[in-house]
């Protein structure tokens, strides 16, 4: 059975290179999310699709060591802009390093803290 919020977690190919030897387990995180959320999106809604896409993308960023293993983005075309500044180079540099040489907090402005805007449901 797959993760209900993250696609591409358990249906991966055998040659995926995981940061900690295998796919992560999100059972406890999912429980905290479900207990703390303020809104449950309708099944198949745009809001649910975006929520799950962001969770899948975060999983890949945190746990996959090779960009070629990503399924949520096309590494050749993907660009992230924050306040008008691109972070495309950050992604390239991050995965050119050895998997355990630097933590995620060294490459991303929020480190491992959740981005507040992604946690709040619109009224």
N, C-alpha and C positions, 0 to 999 in steps of 0.2 A: 504494500500500500504506500502511496506517495504522500508527501506533505501537502496538506490542504491549502496552504498559502504560497508555497514555493514550487514552481514547476522546475523541471530539470534537476531535481535533487536525487531521486532514487532510480530514475530511468536512464541514468548516464551510461556512457560507454565504459568498458573496462579500462581504457587507457587514460582516463581523466587523472590529472595530477592534482591531488588534494593537499592542502597545506599541512594537515595533521594526519595524513595517511588514509583518510576515508571521508565520506560525506558527513557533515555535522548532524546532530540530533537536535531538533527544535521543539520537542514535546513540552518542556518546561516553559520556554519562551512563548509558545503558542497559548499555553494555559494562562500565563500572565496577561498576554494580549487580550484574550477573550474575556477575562475577568475585569480588565480595566477599560476596555473600549466603551465609548459613549454611543456608538451607532454600529449596527450590523447592516452592511450593504445588501441589497437584493441580489440573489444569485444571477450571475451573468450581466450585471449592470456595469456601466462604464467605471463607476467608482470601485467596484470589486476588482475589475480587471486591472486598473491602475494600482490599487493596493497590492495585489499579488505580483504585479510586474516589478514594483519597487522592492518588495521582499525578496523576490528571486534575484534581482540585480544585486542587492546588498549581500545576499548569500554568496554569489559568485565573486564579488569584490573581496569578501572576507576570507573565502575558503579555497578558491581555485588559484593555482600558481602560474598558469599559462593563459595568456589572452586567447590563444587559439581554441581553448576549451570553453570559452564563453558562448552562451546561446542567447542571452538577453540583449546583446549588442553586437554590431559588426565592428570589430576593433579597427578596421581600416578606415571606417567612415565616422565613427562615434566621436563627438566633441561635447565636453561639458563646460558650460559657461556659468560663472558665479560672479555677479556684480560686474559684468562686462569683460571679465578675465577668463581666458580659456584654461582648462585643466587637462587638455589632451596630452601634453608632455608629461604630466604627473603619472598618468596611467602607463605610458610607455616605460618610463623610468622605473616605476614600481615593479613591474613584472620582468624587467631585465635583470633584477637583483636575484640573489639566492632567496628561496622562500622564507627562511627564518632570519634573514639578516637585518630586517627592520620591521617593526610592528606597523599596523595600519595607521596608528596615530602619528607616525612620522610623515605620512604622505598626504593625509587628508585633513582639511581644516577642522573638522568636527571630531577627529579621532574616532573612538568607538562610541561616543555619545550619540544618541538619536538626534536627528535634525528636528527641531521643534515643530516646524510647519507640517511635517509628515505625520505627526502624532495627533493633530487636532482635526476633528471632523467638522465640516462646515455645518452651520445651522440649517 
